[in-house]
Amino acid sequence: MEALAVRLSQLDSEAEGVVRVVMFYDTLMRRRVDLPALARASAGLAACVAGIRLHSTGRAIRISPDGRETSAPQPPASTTMPITLDEEEIGTVWLERPGAPGPLDELLLDRLALAAGAVVERYGPARTTMADPALLELVISSDSDEAARARALRLLGFAADLPVHVVAVRSRLPLDRLGGLICPGRPVKAAPLADVGVILATAVDPARLPAGVHAGIGAAGSPDRSWREARTALRFTTPRRPVVHYDGLGALALLAEVPRDVARNNADVAAIARMAANPEDLETLDAYCATGSLRRAAEVLHLHHSSVARRLEQIGRTLGVELTVPAGLVRAELALTAWRLLDD
């Protein structure tokens, strides 16, 4: 590899350089090198820092031209290229060249990205996150028999002894990115089903999800039951509570079983529906129900507590509920939750 890099650095012809770059990476791929070796060879070839990052791990491999891994502050990349595998973006490669990019930098990164994708496919640390929706649906469907479900899980890369959580998500972000964040470096698969994204994961770290993502998380166990739990938990998410574990709902999960007509005709729920025409009142009631305290609700809303008290007094009259007593607060929270569940 070093000999090839030296010879290539001495070339004057750009056309000949193109051929040499292609041959250089073909040689690396035949030798089945790993990602650090790819980055090291590329840094020597480009005579600047070369980097590789996989979305599934988040770790950057940055190698300087002398072959050493560098932890120096990372400047803006001079040239970048996505790593793709099975039409999914699984990472990025880049060069950190001072000044303008070199004439062969784009070609070099293109070949580096292809080689990195081949390494990931062969060795890991993780294959693509996106799965065949039909195969994933076979795993979570209540109509699948256990033999078919087990076979589908094996085809998706899940070992028989691994617990599997199902996560239902609504987000504008790509599902492969969310899967890599929620379960970094471990088996995870995702696919869209209708208007809901589905993620199968052996572990779930919801704290890593970006803002704006709503997720319902089912308990580990039978994937079909976990999927039902995840969908139910997703219905309980709100902007203030974007991630909900089904296990954390407790008796509140029973509200999801109430027929819509029954909930809609309830006097408290109907009052919330009328009040929803005023978003300010709805936000105040939501903050008060979430905190259980007038002063903490005022902090959340960035208002003086006396202003929140006046609002709550008016809201209580609208609902016909005394919000300052525990029974009234519980009643208002149940009505607010039941109203939200009418709109999935």
N, C-alpha and C positions, 0 to 999 in steps of 0.2 A: 504493500500500500504506500509506504513512504517513497519507494523508488518511483512508482507511478506519479505521485504528487510532485516530486522533484522534476521529472521529465516534463510534466504538463506545465509547470510554472515557467519553463524555459521556452515555451512555444510562442511564436510571433503571429502565426496565421490563425485568425479567428475561426475559419472553417475547419482547420485541422484541430483546433482546440475543442470544437463541438464534438467531433468524433472521439477525441481523447476523453472528454468528460463522460460520454456515454460508455465507453470501454471501461473507464475507471469504476463506475458504479456497477456495471455488469460483473466485474471481477469481485467487488465486495459482496454482491448478492450470491455469487457462486460459492464464496467462502463462508456464507451463513453467519456473518458477524452480528453482534448484538447492537442495541441502540447506542450505548456509549462509544463503541468502536466506530459506528457510522458517524457520529458527531465529531470524533477525534480526527478521522480521515478527512472529513469535509472541512474542518477548520484548517488542517494543514494544506489542503488543496486551495482553499479560498484565501489563505493567509490573513484570516481574521476570525473572530469568535463565531462559532456556529452553535445553534441551539435546537433542541427537540423538546416538545412538551406534548404529553398525551392528556386529553380531557379527563380520562378515567382516573388518573392519579394526581393531576395538577402539578406534578414535580417537573421542573425544568432541568434538562441536561445542557449545560453550557461549557464548551471546551474552547480554550484559547489555542492559537496557532502552535504553541510549544507542546501541545498534547495534554495539558493539565486542565482539570476541571476548575472553573473560576466561580467564585462567589462574590465578585465585585459587583457594585450596583449596575443593573442592566440598563444600558442606554436604549433609546428607540431603535428598533430594527431597521436596517437599511433596505432589506428585502425579506418578504415573508411568503409562505406557501402553505396551504392546508394539506394535511395528511388525510386521505380518504380511503375507506375500505367498505366494499359493498355499497357504494354510493352514499356513505355516511361520513361526515367529517369527524375524525376521531382525535385530531391533534393539529399541531402546527410546527413547521420548521422555519428557521430564519437565520440571517447573517447579520452581524453587527459590524459593518464596515464603516470606518470614519469616511466622511465625504460621500461622493456619488457612488451608486452601485457599479460594479464592474460589468463588462460586456457579456460575460458568461454567467453572471450570478443567478439570473432567472432560470437558465437551463440547469445549473448546478442544483438549485433548490428543488426543481421539478424532479430530478432524478433522486435526490435525497428523500423527498416525500414518498416517492414510489418504493424506494428501498425500505423506509421506515414502516410503511404499510405492510410490506411483505414480512418484516420481522415481527410485527404485532400479530399478524395472522398465524405465523409459525410458532411463536414462543409465548405470546401474551405481552404484558401482564393482563390484558383483557381483550377479548374480541369485541366486535361491534355490539353496541347496546341495542340497536333497533332489531326487532324480531318480526317474523311473518305474522301478521295479525290473525290469520286463521289458526296458526299453531298456538298463539297465546290465548285465543278465545277457547280453544279446546281445553286448555289448562284451567280456566276460570269458570267454564260453563257448568251449571248444575246438572246438565243432561249428559255429561261425559261419564263413562265408567272409569273406575280407578286404574285399570290397565292402560286405557288410552291416555288418561291424564299423566300417569307415570312415564309413559313413552314420550309424550310431548315435552315433559320437563327435562328428560334426558337429552332430547334433540335440541332444547334451548340451552343446554349446558349446565343444568342444575343436578348436583349429585343427590342420590336418593335419601341420604341422611341429613341434608341441609334443610333447615326451616325456611319457609318462603312467606314473606309478607306481600300483600297486594296493596298498591297505592293508587288511588284514583285522583287525577290532577286536572285542573283547568289552568291553562297558561298559554301565553303567546310565544313563550320560549321553546326551542326545539326539545323534543322529548329525550333525545340522546344526551343532551347536555344535562338535563334534570336528573336522568338516571345516573350519570357519572358523579353528580354532586351528592345525591342522596345516599349512594352506596359506593364510595370510592374504593377501587382496587379489589372489589369482590364481585361475584356473579350478579348481574343485573340485566334485565331485558325490558324493553318498552315497545309499545305500539299504540296507535290511535284506534279507538273503537267509538264510532259515531262522534259525539261532541265531547267525549271524555278521553283523556290519555290514561293508559294503564301501564304501571311499572311493577314488574316482579323483582323483588330484591331479597337477598339473604340477610341483610341488615339495613336499617333505616336511620339516617341522621337528618331529621327535619330542620335542624338549626342551620344546615348548609344551603337550604333553598333560598333563592333570591326573593326580594320583595315583589309582590304582585302575583305570586304563585299561590293558588288555593289547592290544598291537598287533604284528602281523607285517607287515613291509614288503618288497614285492617290488622287484626292480630295474626301472629304466625300460626300456621296449622293448615287445614285443608284449604287450598287456593280458592275453591268456589265459595266457601263460607267467608273467607277473608275478603273476597271481591264484594260480596253483598255488604259486609261491614264497612269496607272502604267507600262504597257508593253512599251508604247512609251517612257516614262521617263527613263526606264532602258536602252534603246538603246542609250541615250545621256550620260550615265555614262562613266567616264574615271578613270584611276588611280589617277589623280589629283582632280577629282570631282566624288567621288564614290557614292554619294547620290544625286538624282535629284528629286525635286518636279515638277510634271507636271504643276502646276500653275505658277511656276517660269520660265518656258520655253517661255511663251508668243508666239510671232510670230515664234520663232525658231521651234516650234512644227510642223509648216507647212513643214519643210524639210523632216519630216518622211513620208509625203504623196507623195513625188516626186518618180516616178517610178525608179527602179534601173537602167534600161538601159539609161534613160535620165540623171541621175546623173553621171553614169560611163562615158558617152560620153562627158560630159562637159569638156572644156579645162582646167579650173582651177582644177577640181577634178582629171583629168587625170595627171596633173602636180604633185599634191600631191601624187598620187599613185606611180609615178616614184621616187619622193623624198623619199618615205617611205623605199627605199632600204638602206638609210643612217639614222639609228635611232637617231644619234646625231643631225642632222638637224631637224628631226621631233620633237624631244624633245625641241629644241630651239624655233621653231615656236610655239609649244603648250604653252610654258611658256610665250612667248611674247604676244600671243593672250589672255591668261588668265589674265595677269597683265596689258597689255596696256602700258607698260613702259619698256624702255630698261634697266634702272638701277634696277627696281624691278625684271625683268626677270633674270638679272645677279645675284641678291641675291638668287633667287629660284634655279638657276643652280649652285651656288657657283663658279662663274667665274668672271673675271674682265669685266667691262662693254665694254671695247674696244674689247675683244674677242667676246662677244656677238654681237657687232656692225658689226664686220667682217663677222660673220656667217649670220646675217640677210641680209647683203648686197648681199652675195652669194645666199641665199635663194630667195631674191627678184628677182635676175636675172633669177634664174631657173623658178620661177613662172611667170615672166613677170609682176610683181606687185611692186609698190612703197610702201613698208611696213611702211615707216615713216609718211605717211599721213593717216588721218582717213579713207578715202574711201578704201585705199589699205588694211588697217588692217581689216576692216569689210569684204572685199572680201576674204582675206586669211582665216579668221575665218570661214566664211560660207563654203568655199571649204574644209577646214579641217574637219568640222563637217559633211558635206555631204559624204566625203570619209569614215569617221568612221561608218556612218550609213549603208554603203554597207556591213559591216561585223557585223552581230548581235551576 
